[in-house]
């Protein structure tokens, strides 16, 4: 299970701190909802990469184990998207460049995959903002909608949007929609 956490530092400071980062104390298990005290124990780290600009940065991801239900909880920094090596900001920057017609920089194939996921998730993003109280309609022009929601995400704050929308409709920004 993934638990997003805002460490309030950038990827470079997080990498420099390594396993000395201030990892959160969980109050409850996100799996069984039991009290964490005495039930959730730090269970080591695994390492993954985050790509920011041209740098591949090796990052520690802290894991916890719930003794009550047996699930493992990975604490993912909010600048990372699960199962993506590019950081949230790099992906969003690429989507923004694409929507603004700037296709000169970056890998076209990767950018096309990201924009395809973004377009596919427009209904999910729309649903999230409706749930938050926005009453914008949804037109059939996907690019127009993508530009509108790109601006709304920027106005909310990319990281804030990602954290607040986590788990909406059993999915996440750029993730595959999983319905119950």
N, C-alpha and C positions, 0 to 999 in steps of 0.2 A: 504494500500500500504506500502511496506517495503522500507526503505532507509538505506543502509549500511553505516556505518561511522567508520573510524579508530580513536579510541580515543587515540591511541599511549600509552596505558597502558595495563597491563594484567588483567585478569578476577578478581584477588584478589584485586587489587587496585581499579578497577571499582566498585566492590561490597562494598569496604570500603568507597568510595566516595558517594555511593548511589545516591540520587536525586541531590546531589551537583556536579555531573560530569559536565564537560563543554560540554553541548549538542550543536550541530551545529545550526547555523542560516541558514535557507534555503533561497536561492536567488529566486528560482522559485518553483512553485508547480509541483511535478513530474506527477500529473494527468492531469491538464489542461494547464500547462506551464505559468500560470499567474505570475506576479511579486508577490513575497512573502510579500513585505511591505504593511501592512494593510490588507492582505488577509489570512495569515497563523498565527495561534495563538496556543500557547502551550495548549494542551488539556488534561493534566494530565499524569498519568503513569499507567502501569500495571506491574505486577511482574511475572517473570518466573524463572525457574531454569536452571543453567548451570552445567554440571557435568564435573569436572576436577579431574583426578586420582580417589580417593575415596571420594571426597567431593562434596556435593550437595550445590551449592551456589545460594542464592536468589538474583536476579538482577532486578533493575528497568529498564523498557523500556519506554522511553519518547515518547509521542504521540503529534502530531500536527493536527490541523483541518484547512482545506482550506475553507474559507468562500465563495469563488467563485464557487467551484464545489462540495463541501460537503464531499470530501474524507478525511479519517483519515490516517495520515502518521506515521508509527512507525519507530523510529530510532533504528536500531539494531546494536550493536557493531560487528565489523568485525570478532571477535573470535567466534561468534555464527552462526549456520546455521539455517535458518527458519524451524520451526517444528521439530527440533532435540534438545534433552536436552544435549547430549554429545557435547562438544566444537569441533570446527573445528580441533584443534590439536589432541584431543583424537581420533576422528574418523580417521584422517589421520595416526596417530601412529598405530592404530589397523590394518588398511589396509596394512601399511608397514610391520608390524609383520607377518600378514597372508601371504603376498607375499614372505617374506623371510623364511617362513616355521616354524615360532615360534608361536605355538598355545597353549602354556602352560598357559598363563595368560589371564584373562578376560573372560567374558561370551561368550561362543561359539555361541549361537543362535543370540545374538545381532551382533557379529562380522560377522557372515554369512549374516545377513541382510545388513550390511554396504558394505561388499565385493560384494554382489549381485547387490546392487545399483551402486557401482563403475564400475563393469563389464558392467552393462546395460548402463551406461553413457559413455563408452569408445568412442563411435562414436561421442557423443556430445563434449567430451574433444578433440578428434582428430579434429573435425570441428572448435573448438575455436582456436587451435594452427595453423591450416591451415589459418584461418582468420587473425592471427597475423603474418603470413609470413613464418611459418615453412613449409617445403615441404616434410615431412616424409610420407611414404606410410603407409597403414594400412593392416597388415597381418591377416590371419584367426586365428592365435594363440592368444587367448584372454589374457592368462597369460603373454605372451611376451609383448603384447601391454600395459597391465596394468603396468608392470615393467618399460617400456619405459616412459609412461606418468607420473608415480609416480616420476621418476627422473626429468622429465621436470618440474613438478609442484614444486618439492623441489628446483630446480635451479632458478625458477622464484620467489620463496618464497610463502609459502602456503597461507598466508593472502593476499599477493599481487595478486596471481592468483585468489583467491576467489573474491576479489573486482573488478579486471579488467574483469573477465569473467561474472560478474553479469548481467543477462538479455540477454546473448548470446542465440539466438534461443528461446527467451521467457522462459528461464529456468535458472537454476543455478546448481552449483556443488552439486551433490547428490540429486538434485530435480527431479521431474517428468517432462519430456519434454512435453510442451504444445505448439502445433502448431496452428497458426491462422486459 
